[in-house]
Amino acid sequence: MQAAFAALSTFVSWFDPFCGPVGILQLLSPDSLMSCGDKGWGDEIAYGFLITASLAICTLPVGLFLGFFIALAKQSEEKSLRLATNIYTTIFRGLPELLTLFIVYYGLQIVAQQVMAALGYEGPVEINAFIAGMIALGVVFSAYCSEVLLSAFKAIPRGQYEAGDALGFHRGRTMRLIILPQLVRIALPGLGNLWMALLKDTALVSIIGLPDILRQTGVAARVTKHAFEFFSLACLLFLVLAMVSSVVFSTLERYTKRSEVGR
């Protein structure tokens, strides 16, 4: 097992775009503040970039999953279900993301402490900052995502559901083969905007100690007294993530609209 982890670590480090053998920071002088190695902060900033990208990528499916089912619940004939989901989206769209992060991070620790105390464990319990950040950003993302998906659901003609019934499809097959492809195409631009907001919101996790881009560059700025250079680098890294995301979503939009082009 240790050999497998060592091999994986070697593989990842080889393709590291910052401090790998062909990383861009390797082009800098070894004495530079942003170089890789003991004299520079390149390794720490590269790790922060990895944490930021990983947090956003891990949060996305959580938010999409919750948002999809919340959007379905908002269309339910059950009044109590619609009320509960409306309260949920109102709360998490109304609270500042930073406050939601604090509530989740410290609230989960209190709950976990009480559960462990009930099981007989009296020691300290600390919630992983990455998990807390993923949950907090995920519930905020899901609240906004549900509204985007709800609008997309409403844009699909009712006749599409009736067509599935006419073909003898059960509800799940109609959703999978007829509704979901149209839902993705309609909702994709709005989801792309939410993804951009999620990328920026990941910077909040630095407050609870997660070593993301902002925290790593902030530590480097305080230690070296070169705040402008390191925070400018943080800006550049977030812009790189945004530009790559724009290219990916533009490609997905062209792909999902290919059927319309042929009409």
C-alpha positions as CSV (number, residue, x, y, z in Angstrom):
1,M,0.0,0.0,0.0
2,Q,2.8,2.4,0.9
3,A,4.5,1.6,-2.4
4,A,1.3,2.4,-4.3
5,F,1.0,5.8,-2.5
6,A,4.6,6.6,-3.2
7,A,4.1,5.8,-6.9
8,L,1.0,7.9,-7.0
9,S,2.8,10.8,-5.3
10,T,5.7,10.5,-7.8
11,F,3.2,10.5,-10.7
12,V,1.4,13.6,-9.4
13,S,4.6,15.5,-8.7
14,W,5.9,14.7,-12.2
15,F,2.8,16.5,-13.8
16,D,2.8,19.3,-11.2
17,P,2.4,22.4,-13.5
18,F,4.1,24.6,-10.9
19,C,7.0,22.6,-9.3
20,G,7.2,19.5,-11.4
21,P,10.1,18.8,-13.8
22,V,8.4,21.0,-16.4
23,G,6.6,23.3,-14.0
24,I,6.5,27.1,-14.7
25,L,8.0,28.0,-11.4
26,Q,11.1,25.9,-12.2
27,L,12.0,28.6,-14.7
28,L,12.6,31.1,-11.9
29,S,15.9,31.6,-10.2
30,P,16.4,29.3,-7.1
31,D,16.8,32.4,-5.0
32,S,13.5,33.8,-6.1
33,L,10.7,34.2,-3.4
34,M,8.3,32.2,-5.7
35,S,10.7,29.4,-6.7
36,C,10.3,25.8,-5.6
37,G,12.5,24.4,-2.9
38,D,13.7,25.5,0.6
39,K,14.3,29.2,-0.4
40,G,11.0,29.9,-2.1
41,W,7.3,29.6,-1.6
42,G,6.5,27.8,-4.8
43,D,5.8,24.4,-3.2
44,E,3.4,25.9,-0.7
45,I,1.5,28.0,-3.3
46,A,1.3,25.0,-5.6
47,Y,-0.3,23.0,-2.8
48,G,-2.7,25.8,-2.1
49,F,-3.7,25.8,-5.8
50,L,-4.3,22.0,-5.6
51,I,-6.5,22.5,-2.4
52,T,-8.6,25.2,-4.0
53,A,-9.2,23.3,-7.2
54,S,-9.9,20.1,-5.3
55,L,-12.4,21.8,-3.0
56,A,-14.3,23.3,-5.8
57,I,-14.4,20.1,-7.8
58,C,-15.5,18.0,-4.8
59,T,-18.2,20.6,-3.8
60,L,-19.7,20.7,-7.3
61,P,-21.4,17.2,-7.3
62,V,-22.6,17.8,-3.8
63,G,-24.3,21.0,-4.8
64,L,-25.7,19.6,-8.0
65,F,-27.1,16.5,-6.3
66,L,-28.8,18.5,-3.6
67,G,-29.9,21.2,-6.0
68,F,-31.5,18.8,-8.4
69,F,-33.7,17.1,-5.7
70,I,-34.6,20.4,-4.2
71,A,-35.8,21.6,-7.6
72,L,-37.9,18.4,-7.9
73,A,-39.3,18.9,-4.4
74,K,-40.3,22.5,-5.3
75,Q,-42.5,21.1,-8.0
76,S,-44.1,18.5,-5.7
77,E,-47.8,18.5,-5.1
78,E,-47.0,18.0,-1.4
79,K,-47.3,21.4,0.2
80,S,-45.1,20.6,3.2
81,L,-42.3,19.5,0.9
82,R,-42.5,22.7,-1.1
83,L,-42.5,24.8,2.1
84,A,-39.5,23.0,3.5
85,T,-37.4,23.5,0.3
86,N,-38.5,27.1,0.1
87,I,-37.3,27.7,3.6
88,Y,-34.0,25.9,2.9
89,T,-33.3,28.0,-0.2
90,T,-34.3,31.2,1.5
91,I,-32.0,30.6,4.5
92,F,-28.9,29.6,2.5
93,R,-29.4,32.3,-0.2
94,G,-29.9,34.9,2.5
95,L,-27.0,34.1,4.8
96,P,-23.5,35.3,4.0
97,E,-21.4,32.4,2.8
98,L,-18.8,33.1,5.5
99,L,-21.4,32.9,8.2
100,T,-22.7,29.6,6.8
101,L,-19.1,28.3,6.8
102,F,-18.7,29.2,10.5
103,I,-22.0,27.6,11.5
104,V,-21.2,24.4,9.7
105,Y,-17.6,24.2,10.9
106,Y,-18.3,24.9,14.6
107,G,-21.7,23.4,14.6
108,L,-20.5,20.1,13.3
109,Q,-17.8,20.0,16.0
110,I,-20.5,20.5,18.7
111,V,-22.7,17.8,17.2
112,A,-19.8,15.4,16.8
113,Q,-18.6,16.1,20.4
114,Q,-22.0,15.4,21.8
115,V,-22.4,12.2,19.7
116,M,-18.9,11.0,20.8
117,A,-19.7,11.9,24.4
118,A,-22.9,9.8,24.3
119,L,-20.7,6.9,23.0
120,G,-18.4,7.3,26.0
121,Y,-15.6,9.3,24.4
122,E,-14.6,12.4,26.3
123,G,-11.6,13.6,24.2
124,P,-11.6,16.6,21.9
125,V,-13.3,16.3,18.4
126,E,-12.1,18.4,15.5
127,I,-13.9,18.5,12.2
128,N,-11.7,18.4,9.1
129,A,-11.7,21.9,7.5
130,F,-11.9,20.5,4.0
131,I,-15.0,18.5,4.8
132,A,-16.6,21.5,6.6
133,G,-15.8,23.8,3.6
134,M,-17.2,21.3,1.2
135,I,-20.5,20.9,3.1
136,A,-20.9,24.7,3.7
137,L,-20.2,25.7,0.1
138,G,-22.2,22.7,-1.1
139,V,-25.4,23.7,0.7
140,V,-25.0,27.4,-0.5
141,F,-24.4,26.2,-4.1
142,S,-27.4,23.8,-3.9
143,A,-29.7,26.6,-2.9
144,Y,-28.8,28.7,-5.9
145,C,-28.5,25.7,-8.2
146,S,-32.1,24.6,-7.3
147,E,-33.4,27.9,-8.6
148,V,-31.5,27.6,-11.9
149,L,-32.7,24.0,-12.3
150,L,-36.3,25.0,-11.4
151,S,-36.3,27.6,-14.1
152,A,-34.9,25.0,-16.6
153,F,-37.7,22.5,-15.6
154,K,-40.3,25.1,-16.2
155,A,-38.9,25.9,-19.6
156,I,-39.4,22.3,-20.8
157,P,-42.9,21.9,-22.4
158,R,-45.3,19.7,-20.6
159,G,-45.7,17.8,-23.8
160,Q,-42.3,16.3,-23.3
161,Y,-43.5,14.4,-20.3
162,E,-46.6,13.3,-22.1
163,A,-44.5,12.0,-25.0
164,G,-42.7,9.8,-22.5
165,D,-46.0,8.5,-21.2
166,A,-47.2,7.9,-24.8
167,L,-44.0,5.8,-25.5
168,G,-44.7,3.7,-22.4
169,F,-41.8,5.0,-20.4
170,H,-41.9,5.0,-16.6
171,R,-41.2,8.2,-14.8
172,G,-37.5,7.6,-14.2
173,R,-36.9,6.6,-17.9
174,T,-38.7,9.7,-19.1
175,M,-36.6,11.9,-16.8
176,R,-33.3,10.2,-17.9
177,L,-33.9,10.0,-21.7
178,I,-36.1,13.0,-22.4
179,I,-36.0,15.6,-19.7
180,L,-32.4,15.5,-18.4
181,P,-30.7,16.2,-21.8
182,Q,-32.9,19.3,-22.3
183,L,-32.5,20.3,-18.6
184,V,-28.7,20.3,-18.9
185,R,-28.8,22.3,-22.1
186,I,-31.1,25.0,-20.7
187,A,-29.4,25.2,-17.3
188,L,-25.8,25.0,-18.3
189,P,-25.2,28.8,-18.7
190,G,-26.6,29.5,-15.3
191,L,-24.7,26.6,-13.7
192,G,-21.5,28.0,-15.3
193,N,-22.1,31.3,-13.5
194,L,-22.6,29.4,-10.2
195,W,-19.4,27.5,-10.8
196,M,-17.5,30.8,-11.2
197,A,-19.0,32.0,-7.9
198,L,-18.0,28.8,-6.2
199,L,-14.4,29.1,-7.3
200,K,-14.3,32.6,-5.7
201,D,-16.1,31.4,-2.5
202,T,-13.4,28.7,-1.9
203,A,-11.2,31.6,-0.7
204,L,-13.4,31.8,2.4
205,V,-12.0,28.4,3.7
206,S,-8.7,30.1,4.5
207,I,-10.5,31.6,7.6
208,I,-10.9,28.1,9.1
209,G,-7.3,27.1,8.5
210,L,-7.5,25.2,5.2
211,P,-4.2,25.9,3.2
212,D,-5.8,27.1,0.0
213,I,-4.4,29.7,-2.4
214,L,-5.4,32.7,-0.3
215,R,-4.0,31.3,2.9
216,Q,-0.7,30.2,1.4
217,T,-0.1,33.5,-0.3
218,G,-1.2,35.3,2.8
219,V,1.3,33.5,5.0
220,A,4.0,34.1,2.4
221,A,3.1,37.8,2.2
222,R,3.3,38.2,6.0
223,V,6.6,36.4,6.3
224,T,8.4,38.0,3.4
225,K,6.8,41.4,3.6
226,H,6.1,41.2,-0.2
227,A,2.3,41.4,0.0
228,F,1.7,42.9,-3.4
229,E,3.7,40.3,-5.3
230,F,2.1,37.3,-3.5
231,F,-1.5,38.6,-3.6
232,S,-1.0,39.5,-7.3
233,L,0.0,35.8,-7.8
234,A,-3.2,34.7,-6.0
235,C,-5.2,36.9,-8.4
236,L,-3.4,35.3,-11.3
237,L,-4.1,31.8,-10.1
238,F,-7.8,32.5,-9.6
239,L,-8.0,34.0,-13.1
240,V,-6.3,30.9,-14.5
241,L,-9.0,28.8,-12.9
242,A,-11.7,31.1,-14.2
243,M,-10.4,31.1,-17.8
244,V,-10.0,27.3,-17.9
245,S,-13.5,27.0,-16.5
246,S,-14.8,29.3,-19.2
247,V,-13.3,27.2,-21.9
248,V,-14.7,24.0,-20.4
249,F,-18.2,25.4,-20.1
250,S,-18.1,27.0,-23.6
251,T,-17.2,23.6,-25.0
252,L,-20.0,21.9,-23.0
253,E,-22.5,24.4,-24.3
254,R,-21.5,23.8,-27.9
255,Y,-21.7,20.1,-27.3
256,T,-25.1,20.2,-25.8
257,K,-26.4,22.4,-28.6
258,R,-25.1,20.2,-31.4
259,S,-28.6,18.8,-32.0
260,E,-30.1,22.2,-32.5
261,V,-27.5,23.1,-35.2
262,G,-28.6,20.2,-37.3
263,R,-32.2,21.3,-37.3
